[in-house]
Amino acid sequence: MNNLNMTDLILKKRDGGRLTQAEIKFFVNGVSDGTIPDYQASALLMAIYFQGLDKDETFELCNAMRYSGDVIDLSGIRGIKVDKHSTGGVGDKTTLIVAPLVAACGVPVAKMSGRGLGFTGGTVDKMEAIPGFRTSMEPDEFTNQVNSIGIAVIGQTAHITPADKKLYALRDVTGTVENLGLISSSIMSKKLASGSDAIVLDVKCGHGAFMESESEAAELGKTMCEIGNAAGKQTVAVITDMNQPLGCAVGNSLEVIEAIEVLKGNGPADITELALKLTGIMVYLGGRVKTVREGEIIAQQALQGHGGLEKLRSFITKQGGDARVIDDYSLFAAATVQRDFVASEAGYVQAIDARAIGMASQRTGAGREKKEDVIDPAAGIYLHKKVGDKVARGDCIATVYGNNKKKVEAAVKDVAAAYTLGREKTDPPKLIKHVLGI
């Protein structure tokens, strides 16, 4: 590799050439150890953005990033370990529902999750809204907990795919995020380094997703399945709608409460439907049943019999959290300011701009604009009306929560602008579009 240099790689990709395995390794290693300056790395990323990566290049980039840091060994955990990843969305608290349900069905969940940035929330931030909850632990403790109760979820360590972290930071500030090869290799490098035996991907499409069109989301899902399967991990992608927020709660404490309500059998229909589908697939991949349909049936049983709820209780307790929150929501941080968005006339909700709701939630303090920003766990938005719902004049459509009056009042205006109301009833969008890889 000593005869390789970045100028040649940039020119080669700029002109539509194909990068070799050695060239990709040279690039990733140089980014990792700091020998390649940001301006050259950014130039190659821009060339890739315009020229694209073929399947082999995408797989090699993913593999190089996967091995740029620690690769987790989960062999000490009994059973087939199945991981779940969402490409990000607004109100997506499915891990908090699915992980306990999957564990209740007898499939071990050993998961590392990320923090939120921008308008998409992170599972780690939601878990930290539970008083006392620890999102980090030593490897032996992690393994022992999964073997003991079937579930552990922690934050990603700094040593997992460090090259991806550096490259993503550059992509974020150079306009090179939305590229199929770069997105798929980034996501899958982390999933493959995390050590699970099989992977379920929830790939979002719509206004509140990175991939707005269903066809783009399907292409991303297909590419990630190919990467996972090539690495020996059975990988399934579920293409789901993100044109309106998932569920009704957006914001950390609000979303944890909604997840608990789902596990009690009282949650919104859309997120309950998605959680049962994802659980069914994970239970199938975990070898507990012969078909996905059988997996969905025992997932439904775990929901109705409160097996998932009791698993959540054990999970919270084991990781230092106050499990009394399951029965007493007043133990969560409370907002000092709340404002309602009220309907000025009768009609129906015809559309909700998911991205606008996510940005409004970020404005309240529930999300980050920069990774250093501090999250307000009490802040967020609760949607009382979703697409297709009838609205009477004076009805409360949404409530905004926070601890800064100006921010909350500004967010109410954003929420109002995100809603489209009209006289004609509109059917809600189909949530689960299709499943790839089964």
Summary of the structure (lengths in Angstrom):
residues: 438
radius of gyration: 21.7
end to end distance: 40.0
largest distance: 71.9
contacts: 1616
relative contact order: 0.14
helix: 47%
strand: 16%
